[in-house]
Structures are given as C-alpha cells and as structure tokens.
Amino acid sequence: MTIYEMLALGEAREAALLKTGAADLDELIPHAERIGTLTTESKFIASKYGDYRLFFKHGDVFLRKELR
C-alpha cells in the first residue's frame, strides 16, 4: 500500500521557477519529478499507541550490517 509519493525539484530547476514568480507549493509541484514512494509491506494493525501517535517499526533485516 502506498502511503506517500516523494517528489523533488533539482536546485537549478527550482531556482528557475522561483525567478518566474512560482513561489507557492501548488505552482512548484507540477514541475517536480517523482523520486520514490513510501509503502507498507503489511496491513495496518490498530493499537492504543498507534491511535494517538504515528509509529513505524522497522525490522532489523532491512538495516545495513554496519548499523546493527
């Protein structure tokens, strides 16, 4: 399930758009390119903690060896 799509503008492209007066986010987004997505691997599970705060749990299988 996709939660977010990540968009980005290159520094030069953003500078060019700002020079044209496009300073509002709604004016910049159409010129951005998609650089990734934030997705889940499983269904959401309700919990008392999750009802009050956003919480992500990452399994250690995805961590680089030097960070374990």
C-alpha positions in Angstrom: 0.0 0.0 0.0 1.5 3.4 -1.0 1.3 6.0 1.8 3.3 8.8 0.2 4.9 9.7 -3.1 8.1 11.6 -2.8 8.6 14.5 -5.3 11.7 16.7 -5.8 12.9 19.6 -7.8 16.5 20.0 -8.8 18.2 23.0 -7.4 18.6 24.7 -10.8 15.0 23.9 -11.8 13.7 25.3 -8.6 15.8 28.5 -9.0 14.4 29.0 -12.5 10.8 28.6 -11.3 11.3 31.0 -8.4 12.6 33.6 -10.9 9.4 33.3 -12.8 7.4 34.0 -9.6 6.3 30.5 -8.9 6.8 30.5 -5.1 3.7 28.7 -4.0 3.9 24.9 -3.4 0.9 24.4 -5.7 2.9 26.1 -8.5 6.1 24.1 -7.9 4.6 20.5 -7.6 3.6 20.1 -11.3 7.3 20.6 -12.2 8.7 18.1 -9.7 9.7 14.6 -10.5 8.8 11.5 -8.6 11.8 10.2 -6.8 10.2 7.4 -4.7 7.3 6.1 -2.7 6.8 5.2 0.9 5.0 1.9 1.1 4.0 -0.7 3.6 4.7 -4.4 3.4 1.8 -5.4 5.6 -1.7 -4.3 6.6 -2.0 -1.7 9.3 -2.7 -3.1 12.8 -4.6 -0.9 15.3 -3.2 -0.4 18.7 -3.8 2.1 21.5 -0.4 3.7 20.9 -1.0 3.9 17.2 -4.3 5.7 17.7 -2.5 8.6 19.3 0.9 8.8 17.5 2.3 7.9 14.2 4.6 4.9 14.6 6.8 3.0 12.2 8.5 -0.2 13.2 11.4 -1.4 11.1 12.6 -5.0 11.1 16.4 -5.4 11.5 16.5 -7.4 8.4 16.5 -4.2 6.4 19.3 -2.5 8.3 22.8 -2.3 6.9 25.2 -4.7 8.6 27.3 -1.8 9.9 24.3 -0.3 11.7 23.2 -3.5 13.5 
